[in-house]
Amino acid sequence: MDLDGNPIVFRFWNSEYKGHPPYYFCTNAPGYREYLTQQAKEALAGQPDMLLIDGIHTTANALHQGGCFCSHCMTAFKGYVAENIPQQKLNALQIGDLNGFDYGRFLRDRGFTSTQFGREVLAWPSKLPLADEYLTFQQVAARGFLEEFHRAVDEMSATPIEFSTSTPLHHAKDWYPASVIDHFTIETILHPEKRQIPEDQIFRYKLADGLGKRILVTGMGNNDWTYVRDQNLKGMVRIWIAQSYAYGHNFLVPNNVWSGEDEARYESRPGNFDDLYQFVRRHADLFNGYEPVA
Ligand SMILES: [Zn+2]
């Protein structure tokens, strides 16, 4: 729900159902949490080795589209404000009594619209009152959801299961779920057009080491995979795979990879990469229990 009270459209999916476009769900809504837990239950019935919950920055990611201002977010943010924001700051914003506080109404009363909120909320420093606090709240709330979800998965699963979430890990704020997941699964921009070993990626591997997390990597579907597919850069993909294992992390086997909206996927051929993965398996003792020296 955006600041103007309209549902937020998830533009990534270009589809419709009974005249409705796909909408953003809110991970702070109990009904949606229940639905996700049911999905996990169904997935666990197949006895998977790992469980991934995709794109958990969803509600925080709706900020640039003017959301989320649903009643669940408003109630939870009121609690966050009461616990984390000094009275002096609230007085300066003319928020005396928190009992009836509703952040959406507070902004609308000051003339802010959804479009304006979406444009300004992520600016640094933001001119919107309580914008930084709201952004932090949404990330803390998403982490809280993951923690609760992980616990529910552990209770439903017969044996402990590796649990991860996906995030691009482009910015420091993207690492907020680190304490409540076992590893990260990331789609990251590997810039094959530079025809170089990706340097940014080393930073992500070392940052993950610092947090004591392994990351499972793939490139971005609609630029990296499209590019290596169209330019036939098998060697570049081999570098990506070798680099990830050399730094103690993992690379998703590039088989039938989504490569943007043109429907043609990235397909590997026998002989392209199997020797690399066989090497890792054959010499597992060199990789398991990896500990970075620096
Ligand atoms: Zn919400």
Residues whose N, C-alpha, C, O or C-beta is under 5 A from the ligand:
A	BS01	ZN	C26 N28 C68 F69 C70 C73
